[in-house]
Amino acid sequence: MNLTRIFPILLLLSVEYSGVFIAVIADLVSGLRKSRSRGEKCTSWGLRRSVDKLLRYYLALMALSLVDFMAIAAFILLRDSGSVAIPEFPFLTTFGALSLALIEVKSICEKSEDKGDLRRAAGLLSDILSRIPAGFLSRLK
């Protein structure tokens, strides 16, 4: 196996994984700044959401990389047998990394008022439920 053919692919993969990491961190920093400007406290729940998002993104990227690895191995074997000459390129991982980074860019560019704040929705639901007479819900059953 010629390592000079594998090195550019590994370099590209490291750039893609790093790019997704940087995009998630940029979204986190942007979210922290927006919450501070609204006077909200930073909670561990919000930080856990960012870590969970990063883990889900990396799990998806690793699955795409595995499929790319299998495809590239097949392309190399086919080319070595003289059948097909397809370039060894991680198409799926590249597409996945670009998609995830674009999602984070869109998230950064959105106004915080447009994101649908879960706490506001829970407060509104609680307010609505408190206005319903106590016996009304039992009559619906």
RODO-2510 file (C-alpha; in nm, 4 decimals, decimal comma):
residues 141
     n   res          X          Y          Z
     1     m     0,0000     0,0000     0,0000
     2     n     0,1383     0,3359    -0,1021
     3     l     0,1170     0,5798     0,1913
     4     t     0,1600     0,8805    -0,0361
     5     r    -0,1904     0,8076    -0,1739
     6     i    -0,3427     0,7739     0,1734
     7     f    -0,1869     1,0846     0,3321
     8     p    -0,3967     1,3410     0,1358
     9     i    -0,7153     1,1523     0,2275
    10     l    -0,6213     1,1479     0,5976
    11     l    -0,5330     1,5169     0,5807
    12     l    -0,8703     1,5964     0,4217
    13     l    -1,0533     1,3921     0,6863
    14     s    -0,8705     1,5702     0,9684
    15     v    -0,9613     1,9087     0,8161
    16     e    -1,3264     1,8026     0,7863
    17     y    -1,3508     1,6733     1,1437
    18     s    -1,1740     1,9862     1,2720
    19     g    -1,4054     2,2077     1,0665
    20     v    -1,7151     2,0515     1,2222
    21     f    -1,5620     2,0907     1,5702
    22     i    -1,4832     2,4580     1,5050
    23     a    -1,8356     2,5172     1,3701
    24     v    -1,9962     2,3662     1,6833
    25     i    -1,7674     2,5701     1,9114
    26     a    -1,8486     2,8866     1,7130
    27     d    -2,2204     2,8126     1,7545
    28     l    -2,1681     2,7572     2,1284
    29     v    -1,9815     3,0872     2,1667
    30     s    -2,2473     3,2665     1,9616
    31     g    -2,5232     3,1159     2,1768
    32     l    -2,3439     3,2156     2,4973
    33     r    -2,3065     3,5737     2,3743
    34     k    -2,6719     3,5924     2,2733
    35     s    -2,7882     3,4562     2,6092
    36     r    -2,5645     3,6997     2,7984
    37     s    -2,7008     3,9909     2,5964
    38     r    -3,0540     3,8824     2,6987
    39     g    -2,9436     3,8563     3,0619
    40     e    -2,9882     3,4773     3,0837
    41     k    -2,7635     3,2542     3,2895
    42     c    -2,5425     2,9885     3,1352
    43     t    -2,6675     2,6487     3,2486
    44     s    -2,5075     2,3069     3,2453
    45     w    -2,8120     2,1840     3,0483
    46     g    -2,7268     2,4155     2,7595
    47     l    -2,3628     2,3129     2,7644
    48     r    -2,4625     1,9444     2,7710
    49     r    -2,6741     2,0048     2,4604
    50     s    -2,3644     2,1326     2,2779
    51     v    -2,1601     1,8301     2,3850
    52     d    -2,4449     1,5986     2,2826
    53     k    -2,4686     1,7713     1,9453
    54     l    -2,0943     1,7354     1,8875
    55     l    -2,1064     1,3657     1,9778
    56     r    -2,4017     1,3044     1,7443
    57     y    -2,2238     1,4902     1,4633
    58     y    -1,9042     1,2896     1,5139
    59     l    -2,0963     0,9634     1,5256
    60     a    -2,2565     1,0498     1,1906
    61     l    -1,9198     1,1543     1,0440
    62     m    -1,7544     0,8342     1,1620
    63     a    -2,0299     0,6255     1,0041
    64     l    -1,9870     0,8160     0,6771
    65     s    -1,6089     0,7758     0,7014
    66     l    -1,6477     0,4006     0,7497
    67     v    -1,8606     0,3744     0,4354
    68     d    -1,6086     0,5939     0,2504
    69     f    -1,3237     0,3719     0,3725
    70     m    -1,4999     0,0626     0,2390
    71     a    -1,5711     0,2344    -0,0932
    72     i    -1,2131     0,3588    -0,1270
    73     a    -1,0785     0,0103    -0,0491
    74     a    -1,3094    -0,1315    -0,3169
    75     f    -1,1983     0,1363    -0,5655
    76     i    -0,8316     0,0542    -0,4996
    77     l    -0,8932    -0,3180    -0,5440
    78     l    -1,0915    -0,2600    -0,8637
    79     r    -0,8257    -0,0301    -1,0032
    80     d    -0,5460    -0,2726    -0,9136
    81     s    -0,7334    -0,5489    -1,0952
    82     g    -0,7637    -0,3238    -1,4003
    83     s    -1,1431    -0,3019    -1,3928
    84     v    -1,2316     0,0557    -1,2983
    85     a    -1,0399     0,3767    -1,2387
    86     i    -1,2414     0,5702    -0,9781
    87     p    -1,0602     0,8287    -0,7654
    88     e    -1,0079     0,7508    -0,3965
    89     f    -1,1969     1,0355    -0,2335
    90     p    -1,4169     1,0394     0,0810
    91     f    -1,7281     1,1754    -0,0914
    92     l    -1,9773     1,0956     0,1854
    93     t    -1,7651     1,2308     0,4693
    94     t    -1,6935     1,5495     0,2760
    95     f    -2,0626     1,6007     0,2002
    96     g    -2,1578     1,5214     0,5610
    97     a    -1,8980     1,7571     0,7094
    98     l    -2,0029     2,0400     0,4780
    99     s    -2,3690     1,9830     0,5631
   100     l    -2,3063     1,9833     0,9388
   101     a    -2,0886     2,2947     0,9195
   102     l    -2,3559     2,4744     0,7132
   103     i    -2,6199     2,3819     0,9735
   104     e    -2,4029     2,5435     1,2408
   105     v    -2,3467     2,8551     1,0275
   106     k    -2,7242     2,8848     0,9821
   107     s    -2,7690     2,8426     1,3572
   108     i    -2,5195     3,1210     1,4253
   109     c    -2,6903     3,3539     1,1771
   110     e    -3,0410     3,2987     1,3170
   111     k    -3,1798     3,5558     1,5529
   112     s    -3,2297     3,4135     1,9003
   113     e    -3,5931     3,5325     1,8929
   114     d    -3,6587     3,3046     1,5924
   115     k    -3,5226     2,9870     1,7528
   116     g    -3,8251     2,8907     1,9607
   117     d    -3,7127     2,9121     2,3207
   118     l    -3,8139     2,5958     2,5085
   119     r    -3,8359     2,7760     2,8427
   120     r    -4,0763     3,0345     2,7005
   121     a    -4,2920     2,7575     2,5526
   122     a    -4,2961     2,5700     2,8856
   123     g    -4,3873     2,8878     3,0702
   124     l    -4,6685     2,9607     2,8262
   125     l    -4,8042     2,6065     2,8587
   126     s    -4,7888     2,6312     3,2380
   127     d    -4,9734     2,9645     3,2243
   128     i    -5,2445     2,8185     2,9983
   129     l    -5,2878     2,5134     3,2206
   130     s    -5,3137     2,7289     3,5318
   131     r    -5,6032     2,9237     3,3754
   132     i    -5,8085     2,6104     3,3086
   133     p    -6,0629     2,5481     3,5889
   134     a    -5,9753     2,2449     3,8019
   135     g    -6,2898     2,0462     3,7287
   136     f    -6,2824     2,1130     3,3532
   137     l    -6,0113     1,8568     3,2706
   138     s    -6,1777     1,5816     3,4737
   139     r    -6,5045     1,6315     3,2816
   140     l    -6,3209     1,5700     2,9495
   141     k    -6,2326     1,2112     3,0449
***
